[in-house]
């Protein structure tokens, strides 16, 4: 398998004590996920019951152009996250995983887009 770190979740939190998705804490917009282990399984052993297929996006803007696969170019993949709630519960809350957070940053010159990447580095991109 592969370990992934530096992923953020929006719309909920990861309840470490229960090992599953949980309701957001008040005022928390983004929460860093613990290390995620991608475990390969054969289709015969795959069971998605009790899981939410959570979309993973490159940035928090969730915008991109539509690719030939029918997904946004900002979309990476779906990750199955354990949950006692139905998938509809999380879809209504807009729950998604994010590789990078984009926040509005105001400078003296003009409004810029401040992006925080996986390593915690600050990247400032000019608005077009």
C-alpha positions in Angstrom: 0.0 0.0 0.0 0.8 3.7 0.0 0.7 6.3 2.8 -0.7 9.7 2.0 -0.3 12.7 4.3 -1.2 16.4 4.1 -4.8 15.9 2.9 -7.5 18.2 4.2 -11.2 17.5 4.6 -14.0 20.1 4.2 -17.5 19.7 5.5 -16.8 17.3 8.3 -14.0 16.0 10.4 -12.3 12.7 10.9 -13.2 11.2 14.3 -10.0 9.5 15.3 -11.5 7.8 18.4 -14.1 6.0 16.2 -12.0 5.8 13.0 -14.7 7.3 10.8 -16.2 10.6 9.5 -17.9 12.8 12.1 -19.7 16.1 12.2 -17.6 19.2 12.0 -16.5 21.1 15.1 -18.1 24.6 15.3 -16.1 27.1 13.2 -13.8 24.5 11.6 -13.8 24.9 7.8 -10.9 22.6 6.9 -9.4 19.8 9.0 -6.2 18.0 8.3 -6.7 14.2 7.9 -4.5 11.7 9.6 -2.2 9.7 7.3 -4.3 7.6 4.9 -3.1 4.2 3.9 -4.2 3.1 0.4 -4.7 -0.6 0.6 -5.0 -2.4 -2.7 -7.7 -5.2 -2.8 -9.0 -7.4 -5.5 -12.5 -6.7 -6.7 -13.7 -10.1 -5.2 -12.7 -8.7 -1.7 -14.0 -5.2 -2.2 -17.0 -4.1 -0.1 -18.0 -0.5 0.1 -20.8 -1.0 2.7 -20.5 1.6 5.5 -18.3 3.9 3.4 -18.6 7.3 1.8 -17.0 7.6 -1.6 -15.3 11.0 -0.9 -14.0 13.0 -3.8 -10.5 14.2 -3.6 -9.8 17.5 -5.4 -6.5 19.2 -6.2 -7.6 22.6 -4.7 -10.4 23.9 -2.5 -11.9 25.9 -5.4 -13.2 22.6 -6.9 -13.3 24.3 -10.3 -11.7 23.1 -13.4 -12.5 22.3 -17.0 -14.5 19.2 -17.9 -12.2 16.5 -19.2 -13.0 13.7 -21.6 -13.7 11.4 -18.6 -16.6 13.6 -17.5 -14.8 14.8 -14.4 -13.3 18.2 -13.6 -9.6 18.5 -14.2 -9.4 19.4 -10.5 -10.8 16.0 -9.6 -8.2 13.4 -8.5 -10.1 10.2 -7.4 -12.7 8.9 -4.9 -11.5 7.5 -1.5 -13.7 5.2 0.5 -14.0 6.7 4.1 -15.7 4.8 6.9 -19.0 6.2 8.1 -22.1 5.2 10.0 -24.1 7.9 8.1 -25.5 7.3 4.6 -23.5 8.8 1.6 -26.4 11.3 1.1 -25.7 12.8 4.5 -22.1 13.7 3.5 -23.1 14.8 0.0 -25.6 17.3 1.4 -22.8 18.8 3.5 -20.4 19.1 0.6 -17.8 16.8 2.1 -14.6 16.5 0.1 -10.9 15.9 0.5 -8.5 18.5 -0.7 -4.8 18.5 -1.6 -4.4 22.2 -1.4 -6.3 25.0 0.3 -6.9 28.3 -1.6 -7.8 31.3 0.5 -8.3 35.0 -0.5 -5.3 37.0 0.4 -5.2 40.8 0.2 -2.0 42.6 -0.5 -1.3 46.3 -1.1 -1.1 45.9 -4.8 -4.2 43.8 -5.5 -6.2 40.8 -4.4 -4.1 37.7 -4.8 -5.0 34.0 -4.3 -3.1 32.5 -1.5 -2.7 28.7 -1.8 -1.3 26.5 1.0 0.1 23.3 -0.5 0.6 19.8 1.0 3.9 20.7 2.6 2.5 23.8 4.3 4.4 26.1 2.0 2.7 29.3 1.0 2.2 30.0 -2.7 0.8 33.2 -3.9 -0.8 33.2 -7.3 -2.0 36.4 -9.0 -5.6 36.5 -9.9 -6.1 36.6 -13.7 
